Amino acid sequence: MVDLTEARVAGGGGKSEGPATENVDWYSLALHYSKYYAGKVDIIPKVPITGLRDFSYWYTPGVAAVSLAINKNKDLSFELTGRWNTIAVVGDGS
């Protein structure tokens, strides 16, 4: 977590005014932390995977069982996947 009271960057655009954000250069901070963390979003498994056997339960061939069940009953997609709380952000790269 960034302590914005210490994150005061002089110069540049994208500044915001306020008690804890006065003179913060949001563009520089975004570039700095994007480089440091190599992006902003991380995907990690919800379950422990310690070997090939565990991996097989959750992925191939295990994913086939979920796909086949959803193929038979489309409503299962809300129970068996993250569809119920997932959005897509789509862009054309421009």
LOMARNU-734009 format. One record per atom (N, C-alpha, C, O, CB): x, y, z; atom name. Coordinates in Angstrom, 2 decimals, decimal comma, always signed. Glycine has a CB too. Example, Ala and Ser with C-alpha at 12.3 -4.5 7.8 and 13.67 -1.06 7.14 Angstrom:
! residues 2
[vose [+13,19 -5,69 +7,80] 'N']
[vose [+12,30 -4,50 +7,80] 'CA']
[vose [+13,20 -3,30 +7,80] 'C']
[vose [+14,24 -3,32 +8,46] 'O']
[vose [+11,31 -4,47 +9,05] 'CB']
[vose [+12,85 -2,25 +7,08] 'N']
[vose [+13,67 -1,06 +7,14] 'CA']
[vose [+12,90 +0,03 +7,87] 'C']
[vose [+13,41 +1,14 +8,04] 'O']
[vose [+14,08 -0,60 +5,72] 'CB']
This chain:
! residues 94
[vose [+0,84 -1,17 +0,00] 'N']
[vose [+0,00 +0,00 +0,00] 'CA']
[vose [+0,89 +1,23 +0,00] 'C']
[vose [+1,89 +1,28 +0,72] 'O']
[vose [-0,96 +0,00 +1,21] 'CB']
[vose [+0,54 +2,21 -0,78] 'N']
[vose [+1,31 +3,43 -0,88] 'CA']
[vose [+0,82 +4,43 +0,14] 'C']
[vose [-0,38 +4,72 +0,20] 'O']
[vose [+1,23 +4,01 -2,30] 'CB']
[vose [+1,72 +4,97 +0,95] 'N']
[vose [+1,38 +6,04 +1,88] 'CA']
[vose [+1,48 +7,35 +1,12] 'C']
[vose [+2,58 +7,85 +0,88] 'O']
[vose [+2,31 +6,03 +3,15] 'CB']
[vose [+0,34 +7,90 +0,74] 'N']
[vose [+0,34 +9,08 -0,09] 'CA']
[vose [+0,84 +10,32 +0,63] 'C']
[vose [+1,14 +11,32 -0,02] 'O']
[vose [-1,04 +9,34 -0,62] 'CB']
[vose [+0,93 +10,29 +1,94] 'N']
[vose [+1,51 +11,44 +2,65] 'CA']
[vose [+3,01 +11,51 +2,39] 'C']
[vose [+3,60 +12,58 +2,50] 'O']
[vose [+1,23 +11,34 +4,17] 'CB']
[vose [+3,62 +10,37 +2,05] 'N']
[vose [+5,04 +10,34 +1,73] 'CA']
[vose [+5,29 +10,37 +0,23] 'C']
[vose [+6,41 +10,61 -0,20] 'O']
[vose [+5,68 +9,10 +2,33] 'CB']
[vose [+4,26 +10,13 -0,57] 'N']
[vose [+4,41 +10,01 -2,02] 'CA']
[vose [+4,21 +11,35 -2,72] 'C']
[vose [+3,31 +11,49 -3,55] 'O']
[vose [+3,43 +8,97 -2,58] 'CB']
[vose [+5,02 +12,30 -2,38] 'N']
[vose [+4,90 +13,63 -2,98] 'CA']
[vose [+5,95 +13,75 -4,08] 'C']
[vose [+7,15 +13,66 -3,82] 'O']
[vose [+5,07 +14,76 -1,90] 'CB']
[vose [+5,49 +13,95 -5,29] 'N']
[vose [+6,38 +14,03 -6,44] 'CA']
[vose [+6,20 +15,40 -7,06] 'C']
[vose [+5,08 +15,80 -7,37] 'O']
[vose [+6,09 +12,90 -7,47] 'CB']
[vose [+7,27 +16,12 -7,26] 'N']
[vose [+7,18 +17,46 -7,82] 'CA']
[vose [+7,17 +17,41 -9,34] 'C']
[vose [+7,79 +16,53 -9,95] 'O']
[vose [+8,34 +18,34 -7,33] 'CB']
[vose [+6,45 +18,37 -9,95] 'N']
[vose [+6,45 +18,51 -11,40] 'CA']
[vose [+5,57 +17,50 -12,09] 'C']
[vose [+5,09 +16,55 -11,47] 'O']
[vose [+7,83 +18,40 -11,93] 'CB']
[vose [+5,36 +17,72 -13,40] 'N']
[vose [+4,58 +16,78 -14,21] 'CA']
[vose [+3,10 +17,03 -14,14] 'C']
[vose [+2,64 +17,85 -13,34] 'O']
[vose [+4,86 +15,37 -13,79] 'CB']
[vose [+2,36 +16,33 -14,97] 'N']
[vose [+0,91 +16,48 -15,02] 'CA']
[vose [+0,23 +15,46 -14,15] 'C']
[vose [+0,90 +14,66 -13,49] 'O']
[vose [+0,40 +16,36 -16,45] 'CB']
[vose [-1,08 +15,46 -14,15] 'N']
[vose [-1,85 +14,48 -13,41] 'CA']
[vose [-1,86 +14,70 -11,92] 'C']
[vose [-2,05 +13,76 -11,16] 'O']
[vose [-1,33 +13,14 -13,69] 'CB']
[vose [-1,66 +15,94 -11,50] 'N']
[vose [-1,64 +16,21 -10,06] 'CA']
[vose [-3,04 +16,28 -9,51] 'C']
[vose [-3,99 +16,63 -10,21] 'O']
[vose [-0,90 +17,52 -9,77] 'CB']
[vose [-3,17 +15,93 -8,25] 'N']
[vose [-4,45 +15,99 -7,56] 'CA']
[vose [-4,26 +16,81 -6,29] 'C']
[vose [-3,20 +16,76 -5,68] 'O']
[vose [-5,00 +14,57 -7,24] 'CB']
[vose [-5,27 +17,54 -5,91] 'N']
[vose [-5,20 +18,36 -4,70] 'CA']
[vose [-6,04 +17,73 -3,60] 'C']
[vose [-7,08 +17,14 -3,89] 'O']
[vose [-5,66 +19,80 -4,99] 'CB']
[vose [-5,62 +17,86 -2,38] 'N']
[vose [-6,35 +17,34 -1,24] 'CA']
[vose [-5,42 +17,14 -0,07] 'C']
[vose [-4,21 +17,29 -0,23] 'O']
[vose [-7,05 +16,02 -1,59] 'CB']
[vose [-5,94 +16,82 +1,10] 'N']
[vose [-5,11 +16,72 +2,30] 'CA']
[vose [-3,94 +15,76 +2,17] 'C']
[vose [-2,81 +16,13 +2,48] 'O']
[vose [-5,94 +16,31 +3,45] 'CB']
[vose [-4,18 +14,54 +1,71] 'N']
[vose [-3,11 +13,54 +1,63] 'CA']
[vose [-2,57 +13,40 +0,22] 'C']
[vose [-1,63 +12,64 +0,00] 'O']
[vose [-3,61 +12,20 +2,11] 'CB']
[vose [-3,14 +14,12 -0,75] 'N']
[vose [-2,74 +13,92 -2,14] 'CA']
[vose [-2,21 +15,19 -2,79] 'C']
[vose [-2,00 +15,22 -4,00] 'O']
[vose [-3,91 +13,41 -2,94] 'CB']
[vose [-1,98 +16,22 -2,01] 'N']
[vose [-1,50 +17,48 -2,57] 'CA']
[vose [-0,15 +17,26 -3,24] 'C']
[vose [+0,76 +16,67 -2,65] 'O']
[vose [-1,39 +18,55 -1,47] 'CB']
[vose [-0,02 +17,73 -4,46] 'N']
[vose [+1,21 +17,65 -5,25] 'CA']
[vose [+1,64 +16,23 -5,61] 'C']
[vose [+2,81 +16,00 -5,89] 'O']
[vose [+2,32 +18,31 -4,51] 'CB']
[vose [+0,74 +15,28 -5,60] 'N']
[vose [+1,09 +13,92 -6,01] 'CA']
[vose [+0,99 +13,85 -7,53] 'C']
[vose [-0,04 +14,21 -8,11] 'O']
[vose [+0,15 +12,86 -5,34] 'CB']
[vose [+2,03 +13,39 -8,17] 'N']
[vose [+2,03 +13,20 -9,62] 'CA']
[vose [+1,57 +11,77 -9,90] 'C']
[vose [+2,37 +10,84 -9,89] 'O']
[vose [+3,46 +13,48 -10,24] 'CB']
[vose [+0,28 +11,62 -10,14] 'N']
[vose [-0,32 +10,29 -10,31] 'CA']
[vose [+0,26 +9,55 -11,50] 'C']
[vose [+0,39 +8,33 -11,46] 'O']
[vose [-1,82 +10,41 -10,47] 'CB']
[vose [+0,60 +10,27 -12,57] 'N']
[vose [+1,16 +9,61 -13,75] 'CA']
[vose [+2,51 +8,98 -13,44] 'C']
[vose [+2,76 +7,83 -13,81] 'O']
[vose [+1,30 +10,62 -14,90] 'CB']
[vose [+3,37 +9,71 -12,75] 'N']
[vose [+4,69 +9,16 -12,39] 'CA']
[vose [+4,55 +7,98 -11,44] 'C']
[vose [+5,24 +6,97 -11,59] 'O']
[vose [+5,56 +10,24 -11,75] 'CB']
[vose [+3,65 +8,10 -10,46] 'N']
[vose [+3,44 +6,99 -9,54] 'CA']
[vose [+2,91 +5,76 -10,26] 'C']
[vose [+3,35 +4,64 -10,00] 'O']
[vose [+2,47 +7,39 -8,43] 'CB']
[vose [+1,95 +5,95 -11,17] 'N']
[vose [+1,39 +4,82 -11,92] 'CA']
[vose [+2,47 +4,13 -12,73] 'C']
[vose [+2,54 +2,90 -12,75] 'O']
[vose [+0,25 +5,28 -12,84] 'CB']
[vose [+3,33 +4,91 -13,40] 'N']
[vose [+4,41 +4,32 -14,19] 'CA']
[vose [+5,41 +3,60 -13,29] 'C']
[vose [+5,85 +2,49 -13,60] 'O']
[vose [+5,13 +5,39 -15,01] 'CB']
[vose [+5,76 +4,22 -12,18] 'N']
[vose [+6,71 +3,61 -11,24] 'CA']
[vose [+6,20 +2,27 -10,72] 'C']
[vose [+6,91 +1,27 -10,78] 'O']
[vose [+6,99 +4,56 -10,07] 'CB']
[vose [+4,98 +2,26 -10,21] 'N']
[vose [+4,46 +1,04 -9,61] 'CA']
[vose [+4,09 -0,01 -10,65] 'C']
[vose [+4,15 -1,21 -10,36] 'O']
[vose [+3,25 +1,35 -8,76] 'CB']
[vose [+3,71 +0,42 -11,86] 'N']
[vose [+3,45 -0,56 -12,92] 'CA']
[vose [+4,73 -1,29 -13,29] 'C']
[vose [+4,71 -2,49 -13,53] 'O']
[vose [+2,84 +0,12 -14,16] 'CB']
[vose [+5,84 -0,56 -13,35] 'N']
[vose [+7,13 -1,20 -13,63] 'CA']
[vose [+7,54 -2,11 -12,48] 'C']
[vose [+7,99 -3,24 -12,69] 'O']
[vose [+8,23 -0,14 -13,89] 'CB']
[vose [+7,39 -1,62 -11,25] 'N']
[vose [+7,81 -2,38 -10,07] 'CA']
[vose [+7,03 -3,69 -9,94] 'C']
[vose [+7,62 -4,74 -9,69] 'O']
[vose [+7,63 -1,54 -8,82] 'CB']
[vose [+5,71 -3,61 -10,11] 'N']
[vose [+4,86 -4,80 -9,95] 'CA']
[vose [+4,60 -5,52 -11,26] 'C']
[vose [+3,90 -6,54 -11,26] 'O']
[vose [+3,56 -4,41 -9,32] 'CB']
[vose [+5,14 -5,04 -12,37] 'N']
[vose [+4,92 -5,63 -13,70] 'CA']
[vose [+3,43 -5,75 -14,00] 'C']
[vose [+2,96 -6,81 -14,40] 'O']
[vose [+5,59 -7,01 -13,79] 'CB']
[vose [+2,71 -4,67 -13,81] 'N']
[vose [+1,26 -4,65 -14,04] 'CA']
[vose [+0,53 -4,41 -12,74] 'C']
[vose [+1,13 -4,14 -11,71] 'O']
[vose [+0,80 -5,96 -14,67] 'CB']
[vose [-0,78 -4,52 -12,81] 'N']
[vose [-1,60 -4,22 -11,64] 'CA']
[vose [-2,48 -5,38 -11,19] 'C']
[vose [-2,98 -5,38 -10,07] 'O']
[vose [-2,46 -3,03 -11,93] 'CB']
[vose [-2,66 -6,34 -12,04] 'N']
[vose [-3,56 -7,44 -11,74] 'CA']
[vose [-2,75 -8,73 -11,69] 'C']
[vose [-1,86 -8,95 -12,51] 'O']
[vose [-4,70 -7,55 -12,80] 'CB']
[vose [-3,07 -9,58 -10,72] 'N']
[vose [-2,39 -10,86 -10,58] 'CA']
[vose [-3,46 -11,94 -10,44] 'C']
[vose [-4,49 -11,73 -9,80] 'O']
[vose [-1,42 -10,87 -9,35] 'CB']
[vose [-3,22 -13,06 -11,04] 'N']
[vose [-4,15 -14,18 -10,95] 'CA']
[vose [-3,44 -15,30 -10,20] 'C']
[vose [-2,40 -15,79 -10,64] 'O']
[vose [-4,65 -14,65 -12,37] 'CB']
[vose [-4,02 -15,69 -9,08] 'N']
[vose [-3,43 -16,77 -8,28] 'CA']
[vose [-4,51 -17,82 -8,02] 'C']
[vose [-5,69 -17,49 -7,98] 'O']
[vose [-2,85 -16,22 -6,94] 'CB']
[vose [-4,12 -19,07 -7,85] 'N']
[vose [-5,12 -20,11 -7,59] 'CA']
[vose [-5,78 -19,93 -6,23] 'C']
[vose [-5,15 -19,48 -5,27] 'O']
[vose [-4,48 -21,49 -7,68] 'CB']
[vose [-7,05 -20,29 -6,15] 'N']
[vose [-7,79 -20,24 -4,89] 'CA']
[vose [-7,51 -21,46 -4,03] 'C']
[vose [-7,76 -21,46 -2,83] 'O']
[vose [-9,29 -20,14 -5,15] 'CB']
[vose [-6,98 -22,50 -4,66] 'N']
[vose [-6,72 -23,76 -3,96] 'CA']
[vose [-5,22 -24,07 -4,04] 'C']
[vose [-4,56 -23,65 -4,99] 'O']
[vose [-7,56 -24,92 -4,58] 'CB']
[vose [-4,69 -24,80 -3,06] 'N']
[vose [-3,27 -25,15 -3,12] 'CA']
[vose [-2,99 -26,16 -4,23] 'C']
[vose [-3,71 -27,15 -4,37] 'O']
[vose [-2,79 -25,70 -1,78] 'CB']
[vose [-1,97 -25,90 -5,01] 'N']
[vose [-1,54 -26,83 -6,05] 'CA']
[vose [-0,08 -27,16 -5,75] 'C']
[vose [+0,81 -26,34 -5,93] 'O']
[vose [-1,71 -26,21 -7,51] 'CB']
[vose [+0,14 -28,40 -5,29] 'N']
[vose [+1,48 -28,80 -4,88] 'CA']
[vose [+2,13 -29,79 -5,84] 'C']
[vose [+3,30 -30,13 -5,68] 'O']
[vose [+1,43 -29,40 -3,51] 'CB']
[vose [+1,38 -30,24 -6,81] 'N']
[vose [+1,95 -31,19 -7,75] 'CA']
[vose [+1,02 -31,45 -8,92] 'C']
[vose [-0,05 -30,84 -9,03] 'O']
[vose [+2,27 -32,49 -7,06] 'CB']
[vose [+1,44 -32,36 -9,79] 'N']
[vose [+0,67 -32,66 -11,00] 'CA']
[vose [-0,71 -33,21 -10,67] 'C']
[vose [-1,68 -32,90 -11,36] 'O']
[vose [+1,43 -33,65 -11,86] 'CB']
[vose [-0,82 -34,02 -9,62] 'N']
[vose [-2,12 -34,59 -9,25] 'CA']
[vose [-3,12 -33,48 -8,90] 'C']
[vose [-4,25 -33,49 -9,39] 'O']
[vose [-1,97 -35,56 -8,06] 'CB']
[vose [-2,71 -32,53 -8,07] 'N']
[vose [-3,58 -31,40 -7,73] 'CA']
[vose [-3,93 -30,60 -8,98] 'C']
[vose [-5,08 -30,22 -9,19] 'O']
[vose [-2,90 -30,48 -6,70] 'CB']
[vose [-2,93 -30,35 -9,80] 'N']
[vose [-3,14 -29,58 -11,03] 'CA']
[vose [-4,17 -30,27 -11,92] 'C']
[vose [-4,99 -29,60 -12,54] 'O']
[vose [-1,82 -29,40 -11,79] 'CB']
[vose [-4,14 -31,59 -11,99] 'N']
[vose [-5,07 -32,34 -12,83] 'CA']
[vose [-6,52 -32,23 -12,36] 'C']
[vose [-7,44 -32,29 -13,17] 'O']
[vose [-4,67 -33,81 -12,87] 'CB']
[vose [-6,73 -32,07 -11,05] 'N']
[vose [-8,10 -31,90 -10,55] 'CA']
[vose [-8,70 -30,61 -11,07] 'C']
[vose [-9,87 -30,56 -11,45] 'O']
[vose [-8,12 -31,91 -9,02] 'CB']
[vose [-7,89 -29,55 -11,08] 'N']
[vose [-8,42 -28,22 -11,36] 'CA']
[vose [-8,28 -27,81 -12,82] 'C']
[vose [-9,05 -26,97 -13,29] 'O']
[vose [-7,73 -27,21 -10,50] 'CB']
[vose [-7,34 -28,38 -13,54] 'N']
[vose [-7,13 -28,04 -14,94] 'CA']
[vose [-7,30 -29,30 -15,77] 'C']
[vose [-8,14 -30,13 -15,44] 'O']
[vose [-5,73 -27,40 -15,17] 'CB']
[vose [-6,54 -29,45 -16,82] 'N']
[vose [-6,69 -30,60 -17,70] 'CA']
[vose [-6,28 -31,86 -16,95] 'C']
[vose [-5,19 -31,87 -16,39] 'O']
[vose [-5,85 -30,43 -18,98] 'CB']
[vose [-7,07 -32,93 -16,91] 'N']
[vose [-8,36 -33,14 -17,56] 'CA']
[vose [-9,56 -32,67 -16,74] 'C']
[vose [-10,70 -32,76 -17,20] 'O']
[vose [-8,53 -34,59 -17,88] 'CB']
[vose [-9,32 -32,17 -15,52] 'N']
[vose [-10,43 -31,77 -14,65] 'CA']
[vose [-11,33 -30,71 -15,24] 'C']
[vose [-12,54 -30,73 -15,01] 'O']
[vose [-9,89 -31,28 -13,36] 'CB']
[vose [-10,76 -29,79 -16,01] 'N']
[vose [-11,57 -28,72 -16,60] 'CA']
[vose [-12,58 -29,29 -17,60] 'C']
[vose [-13,63 -28,68 -17,83] 'O']
[vose [-10,67 -27,69 -17,28] 'CB']
[vose [-12,27 -30,42 -18,19] 'N']
[vose [-13,20 -31,03 -19,16] 'CA']
[vose [-14,51 -31,43 -18,48] 'C']
[vose [-15,57 -31,29 -19,09] 'O']
[vose [-12,56 -32,26 -19,81] 'CB']
[vose [-14,45 -31,91 -17,25] 'N']
[vose [-15,66 -32,30 -16,54] 'CA']
[vose [-16,57 -31,10 -16,35] 'C']
[vose [-17,79 -31,20 -16,52] 'O']
[vose [-15,32 -32,94 -15,18] 'CB']
[vose [-15,99 -29,96 -15,99] 'N']
[vose [-16,77 -28,73 -15,81] 'CA']
[vose [-17,35 -28,28 -17,15] 'C']
[vose [-18,52 -27,92 -17,22] 'O']
[vose [-15,89 -27,61 -15,20] 'CB']
[vose [-16,55 -28,30 -18,19] 'N']
[vose [-17,02 -27,89 -19,52] 'CA']
[vose [-18,16 -28,77 -20,02] 'C']
[vose [-19,13 -28,27 -20,58] 'O']
[vose [-15,87 -27,92 -20,52] 'CB']
[vose [-18,04 -30,07 -19,82] 'N']
[vose [-19,09 -30,99 -20,26] 'CA']
[vose [-20,38 -30,77 -19,48] 'C']
[vose [-21,46 -30,82 -20,05] 'O']
[vose [-18,62 -32,44 -20,11] 'CB']
[vose [-20,27 -30,52 -18,17] 'N']
[vose [-21,46 -30,28 -17,35] 'CA']
[vose [-22,15 -28,99 -17,79] 'C']
[vose [-23,38 -28,95 -17,87] 'O']
[vose [-21,08 -30,21 -15,86] 'CB']
[vose [-21,38 -27,94 -18,06] 'N']
[vose [-21,96 -26,67 -18,51] 'CA']
[vose [-22,59 -26,83 -19,89] 'C']
[vose [-23,60 -26,20 -20,18] 'O']
[vose [-20,89 -25,57 -18,54] 'CB']
[vose [-21,99 -27,66 -20,73] 'N']
[vose [-22,56 -27,90 -22,06] 'CA']
[vose [-23,95 -28,51 -21,95] 'C']
[vose [-24,83 -28,22 -22,77] 'O']
[vose [-21,65 -28,82 -22,87] 'CB']
[vose [-24,16 -29,36 -20,95] 'N']
[vose [-25,47 -29,99 -20,75] 'CA']
[vose [-26,46 -29,06 -20,06] 'C']
[vose [-27,66 -29,12 -20,33] 'O']
[vose [-25,32 -31,26 -19,93] 'CB']
[vose [-25,96 -28,19 -19,18] 'N']
[vose [-26,84 -27,28 -18,42] 'CA']
[vose [-26,13 -25,93 -18,28] 'C']
[vose [-25,27 -25,77 -17,42] 'O']
[vose [-27,19 -27,88 -17,01] 'CB']
[vose [-26,50 -24,98 -19,13] 'N']
[vose [-25,83 -23,67 -19,18] 'CA']
[vose [-25,87 -22,92 -17,84] 'C']
[vose [-24,95 -22,16 -17,54] 'O']
[vose [-26,46 -22,81 -20,26] 'CB']
[vose [-26,91 -23,12 -17,05] 'N']
[vose [-27,02 -22,43 -15,76] 'CA']
[vose [-25,91 -22,82 -14,79] 'C']
[vose [-25,61 -22,08 -13,86] 'O']
[vose [-28,37 -22,72 -15,14] 'CB']
[vose [-25,31 -23,99 -14,99] 'N']
[vose [-24,22 -24,42 -14,12] 'CA']
[vose [-22,99 -23,52 -14,23] 'C']
[vose [-22,12 -23,55 -13,36] 'O']
[vose [-23,84 -25,85 -14,43] 'CB']
[vose [-22,91 -22,73 -15,30] 'N']
[vose [-21,75 -21,85 -15,47] 'CA']
[vose [-21,63 -20,85 -14,32] 'C']
[vose [-20,53 -20,41 -14,00] 'O']
[vose [-21,84 -21,11 -16,79] 'CB']
[vose [-22,76 -20,50 -13,70] 'N']
[vose [-22,72 -19,57 -12,57] 'CA']
[vose [-22,24 -20,26 -11,29] 'C']
[vose [-21,71 -19,60 -10,40] 'O']
[vose [-24,10 -18,96 -12,34] 'CB']
[vose [-22,43 -21,56 -11,19] 'N']
[vose [-22,01 -22,31 -10,00] 'CA']
[vose [-20,59 -22,85 -10,11] 'C']
[vose [-19,86 -22,91 -9,12] 'O']
[vose [-22,97 -23,45 -9,75] 'CB']
[vose [-20,20 -23,25 -11,31] 'N']
[vose [-18,94 -23,96 -11,48] 'CA']
[vose [-17,78 -23,07 -11,95] 'C']
[vose [-16,65 -23,55 -12,04] 'O']
[vose [-19,12 -25,06 -12,46] 'CB']
[vose [-18,04 -21,81 -12,24] 'N']
[vose [-17,00 -20,91 -12,72] 'CA']
[vose [-17,09 -19,58 -11,97] 'C']
[vose [-17,94 -19,40 -11,10] 'O']
[vose [-17,12 -20,68 -14,25] 'CB']
[vose [-16,22 -18,67 -12,31] 'N']
[vose [-16,25 -17,33 -11,74] 'CA']
[vose [-17,15 -16,39 -12,50] 'C']
[vose [-17,08 -15,18 -12,30] 'O']
[vose [-14,87 -16,76 -11,68] 'CB']
[vose [-17,99 -16,90 -13,36] 'N']
[vose [-18,84 -16,06 -14,21] 'CA']
[vose [-19,73 -15,13 -13,40] 'C']
[vose [-20,00 -14,01 -13,85] 'O']
[vose [-19,71 -16,93 -15,11] 'CB']
[vose [-20,17 -15,53 -12,25] 'N']
[vose [-21,09 -14,74 -11,44] 'CA']
[vose [-20,46 -13,44 -10,95] 'C']
[vose [-21,19 -12,50 -10,62] 'O']
[vose [-21,57 -15,55 -10,27] 'CB']
[vose [-19,14 -13,37 -10,89] 'N']
[vose [-18,50 -12,13 -10,42] 'CA']
[vose [-17,38 -11,66 -11,33] 'C']
[vose [-16,40 -11,09 -10,85] 'O']
[vose [-17,97 -12,33 -9,02] 'CB']
[vose [-17,50 -11,91 -12,61] 'N']
[vose [-16,45 -11,58 -13,55] 'CA']
[vose [-16,96 -10,60 -14,60] 'C']
[vose [-18,09 -10,71 -15,08] 'O']
[vose [-15,91 -12,84 -14,21] 'CB']
[vose [-16,11 -9,65 -14,96] 'N']
[vose [-16,42 -8,74 -16,05] 'CA']
[vose [-15,30 -8,85 -17,07] 'C']
[vose [-14,23 -9,39 -16,78] 'O']
[vose [-16,59 -7,28 -15,55] 'CB']
[vose [-15,53 -8,33 -18,25] 'N']
[vose [-14,50 -8,29 -19,28] 'CA']
[vose [-14,24 -6,84 -19,64] 'C']
[vose [-15,17 -6,05 -19,82] 'O']
[vose [-14,91 -9,11 -20,54] 'CB']
[vose [-12,98 -6,49 -19,75] 'N']
[vose [-12,59 -5,18 -20,25] 'CA']
[vose [-11,93 -5,44 -21,59] 'C']
[vose [-10,86 -6,05 -21,65] 'O']
[vose [-11,62 -4,40 -19,24] 'CB']
[vose [-12,55 -4,98 -22,66] 'N']
[vose [-12,11 -5,30 -24,01] 'CA']
[vose [-11,69 -4,02 -24,73] 'C']
[vose [-12,40 -3,01 -24,67] 'O']
[vose [-13,22 -6,04 -24,80] 'CB']
[vose [-10,57 -4,07 -25,39] 'N']
[vose [-10,10 -2,93 -26,17] 'CA']
[vose [-9,53 -3,41 -27,48] 'C']
[vose [-9,21 -4,58 -27,65] 'O']
[vose [-9,06 -2,11 -25,39] 'CB']
[vose [-9,40 -2,47 -28,43] 'N']
[vose [-8,84 -2,84 -29,73] 'CA']
[vose [-7,37 -2,45 -29,86] 'C']
[vose [-6,79 -2,54 -30,95] 'O']
[vose [-9,65 -2,19 -30,84] 'CB']
[vose [-6,77 -2,03 -28,76] 'N']
[vose [-5,35 -1,71 -28,77] 'CA']
[vose [-5,03 -0,29 -29,19] 'C']
[vose [-3,86 +0,10 -29,23] 'O']
[vose [-4,64 -2,64 -29,66] 'CB']
[vose [-6,05 +0,50 -29,51] 'N']
[vose [-5,76 +1,87 -29,95] 'CA']
[vose [-5,79 +2,84 -28,79] 'C']
[vose [-5,57 +4,03 -28,98] 'O']
[vose [-6,76 +2,32 -31,02] 'CB']
